[in-house]
Amino acid sequence: MPHSNISRAPRQNLTERVLQAKTAKNLTWAGLAEGTGLSVVYVTAALLGQHPLPEAVAEVVAERLGLDRDAVAELQTIPLRGNVEDVSNDPTIYR
């Protein structure tokens, strides 16, 4: 699994691409998670930038969304979690 990025920008850009592709292809979160062996909640959170995906799952969802190899790699990257940069929400850092 690739290491985390230094900034949130790459993952945020990917999340925008995921949402655009999901809408354009009229896909559901359940449909994207189907056959991955992971819960709909986990796959949804991962695609929204809050968790990494295993390589095989990243490849499956990227294919369904029509995303490139760079997106597959980014989906496997450990994200910087939390949406507000001024306040950390990551439980590992927050404690």
N, C-alpha and C positions, 0 to 999 in steps of 0.2 A: 504494500500500500504506500503510495507516495506521501511525502511529508506535507505539512500544512503550508499554505501560502503566507506571505508577509502581510498582505492586505486582503480585504474582503472583495475588492473589485473583480477579480477573475470569477469568483463564485457567484457574485451578484449578476454579472453579465451572463453567465451560464444559466442562472435561474430565469432570467428574462427570456433567453432563447428557448428554454424548456417550456415556459408558459405560452409563448407564441406558437411553438410547434404543437403543443397539446391542443390549443384552441383551433389552429388551422386544420389539424387532422381529426378534430372532434373526438379526442380520446378522453377516457376517464382515468382517475387515479387507480381504480380497481383494475382496469384493463392494462395499465402500465405495469402493475404489480403482479398480474396473473402469470403463473408459471415460474416466478423467480424464487419461490421458497421463502420469501420474506413477507411480512405483513403489509397490508395496504398503508397503514399508518407509518411504518418505517420507510417504505419506498417514497411515500409522499414527502415526508420530512427530509429525506435525502435529496430528492429532486428540488426541494425548496431551499437547499443549501445548509441543512443542519446536521447531516450525517454523511459519512463516506459510504459508498457502495462497493461490494466485492467486485472484482474484475468481470466475472461472468455475468453478473446482474447489470453492471454498467453497460456492457456490450449489448445486452438484450434491450434495455430501455432506450439506449441511444439509437439502436436500429429502428425501434418502433417510432421514435420521434424524428428520425432522419438527421441525427447529429453526427458530426465527424469524429475522427480518432482523438483529436485534442479534447473534445467533450468527454469521451470515454475516460481519458486520463484524469481530467478534472473531477469527474464524478467519484473517482477513487481517492481523491485528496482529502485529507482531514481538514474540515472547514474551521474557520474562526467563527465561533458561534456567537449569537446575540445580534440584535439588529441595531442597537444604539451604541455607537462607538465610544461615547463618554462613560457609559456604565456597563461594566462587564456582567454578562449573564451566564457565562460559562461556569458551571459548578466547580470545576477543577481550579479555576482561578479565584472564584468568588469567596471560597471558604477562607 
